[in-house]
Amino acid sequence: MKNATLTIRLDKELDELLTKVSKRSGKNRSEIAREALRRQLRLDQFEELRKRIMPFAEARGLLTDDDIFSRVS
């Protein structure tokens, strides 16, 4: 797989926080940024899927997470 490069600008506060987390975790800054981006993109994908299925769930009386969990367990 070919790697791509992304350049972003960070404000001072975010840069300092990223450096602190990097030192504390032992991970390099790029690794932390990749993990954060991956997590955010997956969260966005989840929210989009949730929006698409909500009408179907509501039509079946599934209005809350507890409604779903009670049917699954």
Secondary structure by P-SEA (a helix, b strand, c coil): cbbbbbbbbbcaaaaaaaaaaaaaacccaaaaaaaaaaaaaaaaaaaaaaaaaaaaaaaaccccaaaaaaaac
